[in-house]
Amino acid sequence: MNKTYLPTMFINNQNRKAASTDIINVDTIRGCSNNCESCFAKRNCAITIKHFEIPVPILKYTGKIRPKSYYRVGNFGDPATDWTHSEKLMVKYKFQNFFGVTKLQSLVGFTGVFDKLQVSIDTINKEHFKITIKNVKILRKKFPDIKIALRVRSLDTLDKVILKRQQKAVDFANHFMLPILETKMRFVRKSALTIYKLNPETYSWRNSYLRSNVGQSLLKGVDRHYVCDIKEKKCKGCKLCVNLFW
């Protein structure tokens, strides 16, 4: 079945990031062509969506937008896929409190409508890493008032190149005084143990995913470190995303 997303999105409480928070997940584009390793969104959609790699722009929202709620834009797709379209939707539907979650692989069409960003930085993808770092630098120069937090995908590895990249992400954040939200990577395939030289003493196969058993942070020397899914628990009741920006 050649099934992709529909261009309409219903906004209601079912799209909440956590039932006890005021954060509601919203997408401007669903599906993504970044093809990130162990993508959570892709795994979540695999049962019903056959072509996650084909981005589908949201053309219409249904349901009432709540002025007092906070909207997390970038749940099953990346707003950076088409910044012009993403910004247009935010303006058209008069969203007041929102922030974008993006890998920031493109700045084409970005004009600053998204003035709060959580930028995902991928330490195992060399090319994506370089582009993200470069674009964050550009944003800080062109839009100095934009608030940025880095979402660093971390892992316990014996690979010196990946470890060096993780440290570079930390040093970069510290230099620009950017908060870090650490998300420890979960792998779908056991082959990741070999491919990414994961420390076998740290990982175990649980709930169909290869997960780290380490409860503490895997990153060292972070000046502004906000715990985010370190203990692999759902963020129920957590208002961290909001507290970073408001």
C-alpha positions in Angstrom: 0.0 0.0 0.0 1.5 3.4 -1.0 0.2 5.2 2.0 1.5 8.6 3.1 0.1 11.3 5.4 -3.0 13.3 4.8 -2.5 17.1 4.3 -5.0 17.8 7.2 -4.1 17.7 10.9 -6.6 17.7 13.8 -5.4 19.7 16.8 -6.8 18.4 20.1 -5.7 16.9 23.4 -4.8 13.6 21.8 -1.8 15.4 20.3 -0.4 16.4 23.7 3.2 15.6 24.4 2.2 14.6 27.9 -1.3 14.4 29.4 -0.4 16.6 32.4 1.2 19.4 30.5 0.1 22.3 28.3 2.4 21.2 25.5 0.6 20.1 22.3 2.4 18.4 19.4 1.9 20.0 16.0 3.4 19.5 12.6 3.7 21.8 9.6 5.1 18.9 7.6 4.7 15.2 8.3 7.2 12.7 7.1 10.9 13.4 6.6 13.7 12.7 4.2 16.6 13.2 6.7 16.7 9.4 7.2 18.2 9.6 10.7 19.5 6.4 12.4 16.8 4.9 14.7 14.4 7.8 14.0 11.6 7.7 16.7 9.0 9.3 14.4 9.7 6.8 11.6 9.4 3.9 14.0 6.2 5.3 15.5 4.6 5.6 12.0 5.7 2.3 10.5 2.5 0.5 11.2 0.2 2.9 9.3 2.5 5.0 7.1 4.4 3.2 4.4 6.3 6.1 3.0 7.6 8.2 5.9 10.5 9.4 3.7 8.0 11.5 1.6 7.3 14.8 3.4 3.7 15.9 3.2 2.9 19.6 4.0 -0.1 20.2 6.3 -2.5 22.4 4.4 -5.2 22.7 6.9 -5.6 22.4 10.7 -8.9 21.5 12.2 -9.8 21.8 15.9 -9.5 24.8 18.2 -6.1 26.4 18.8 -5.8 27.2 22.5 -4.1 30.6 23.2 -2.7 29.4 26.6 -1.2 26.1 25.3 2.3 25.7 24.1 2.8 24.1 20.7 5.8 21.9 19.9 6.2 22.1 16.1 8.1 19.1 14.7 6.8 15.8 16.0 6.5 13.5 12.9 8.3 15.8 10.5 10.8 18.6 10.4 9.6 22.2 9.8 13.0 22.9 8.2 11.9 20.8 5.2 10.1 23.9 4.0 10.5 27.0 6.3 8.4 29.2 4.0 5.4 26.8 4.4 6.0 26.3 8.1 6.1 30.0 8.9 3.1 30.6 6.7 1.0 28.2 8.8 2.1 29.7 12.1 1.0 33.1 10.9 -2.2 32.0 9.1 -3.5 30.2 12.2 -2.2 32.8 14.6 -0.2 30.5 16.9 1.0 32.5 19.9 3.2 30.2 22.0 5.2 27.7 19.9 8.7 26.4 19.3 10.2 24.4 16.5 12.0 21.1 16.9 14.4 20.6 13.9 17.6 19.1 12.7 18.1 22.4 10.9 19.5 20.9 7.7 18.2 23.9 5.8 17.7 27.6 6.3 16.0 28.3 3.0 12.9 30.5 3.6 13.7 31.1 7.3 12.8 34.7 8.3 12.6 34.4 12.1 8.9 33.6 12.6 10.2 30.6 14.6 12.0 32.6 17.3 12.4 29.6 19.7 14.1 26.4 18.4 15.2 23.1 19.8 17.9 22.0 17.4 18.7 18.3 17.2 22.4 17.6 16.7 23.3 14.1 15.4 26.7 13.0 16.7 26.7 9.8 14.6 26.0 11.4 11.2 29.0 13.4 10.2 27.4 15.4 7.3 24.2 16.2 9.3 26.4 17.3 12.2 28.4 19.7 10.1 25.3 21.3 8.5 23.5 21.7 11.9 26.5 23.4 13.5 27.0 25.7 10.5 23.3 26.7 10.4 23.1 27.4 14.1 26.1 29.7 13.7 24.3 31.5 10.8 21.1 31.9 12.8 22.9 33.3 15.8 24.5 35.9 13.6 21.5 36.8 11.5 18.9 36.5 14.3 20.7 37.1 17.6 17.4 37.3 19.6 16.3 33.8 18.6 16.4 31.4 21.6 18.1 28.1 20.8 18.5 24.9 22.8 20.6 21.9 21.4 19.1 18.4 21.5 22.2 16.3 21.5 21.7 12.6 20.6 24.2 10.8 22.8 25.5 7.3 23.1 28.1 5.3 25.0 30.6 4.4 22.4 34.2 3.2 22.0 34.5 5.1 18.7 36.9 8.0 19.3 35.5 9.9 16.3 32.0 9.9 17.6 33.2 10.7 21.1 35.1 13.7 19.7 32.0 14.8 17.9 29.9 14.6 21.1 32.5 16.7 22.9 32.5 19.2 20.1 28.7 19.6 20.5 29.2 20.2 24.2 32.0 22.7 23.6 29.9 24.5 20.9 26.9 24.8 23.3 29.0 26.0 26.2 30.8 28.6 24.0 27.5 30.1 22.8 25.8 29.5 26.2 23.1 27.3 24.7 21.2 24.8 26.9 21.6 21.1 26.1 18.8 18.6 26.1 20.4 15.2 26.0 18.5 12.4 24.4 20.2 9.0 24.7 19.9 7.1 21.4 17.9 3.9 21.2 18.7 1.5 18.4 16.3 -0.7 16.4 19.0 -3.2 15.3 21.4 -5.1 17.5 24.0 -4.6 14.7 24.4 -1.1 16.1 26.6 -2.6 18.8 29.2 -3.3 16.1 28.5 -0.4 13.6 28.8 2.3 16.2 31.2 0.5 18.6 28.7 0.7 21.5 30.0 -0.3 24.9 28.5 -3.7 25.3 28.6 -3.3 29.1 26.2 -0.4 28.9 23.5 -1.6 26.5 20.8 -4.3 26.6 17.9 -5.3 24.4 14.7 -4.2 26.1 11.2 -3.6 24.7 12.3 -4.3 21.1 15.0 -1.6 21.3 18.7 -1.6 22.2 18.8 0.8 25.1 21.5 2.2 27.4 21.3 1.1 31.1 23.1 4.1 32.3 20.8 6.5 34.2 23.2 9.4 34.3 24.2 11.7 31.5 26.6 10.4 28.8 27.9 13.9 28.0 30.7 15.5 30.0 31.3 19.1 31.0 27.9 20.6 30.0 27.4 24.1 31.5 23.7 24.3 30.9 22.5 20.8 31.0 18.8 20.0 31.2 17.9 16.3 31.7 15.7 15.1 28.9 14.8 11.4 28.7 18.1 10.4 30.4 16.4 7.7 32.4 14.3 6.6 29.4 11.1 7.5 31.0 8.2 9.4 29.3 8.2 13.1 30.0 4.8 12.9 31.7 4.3 15.9 33.9 7.6 17.5 32.6 7.4 21.2 31.4 11.0 21.3 30.5 10.4 22.3 26.9 8.3 25.3 28.0 10.6 26.3 30.9 13.5 26.6 28.5 11.8 29.4 26.6 9.1 31.1 28.7 
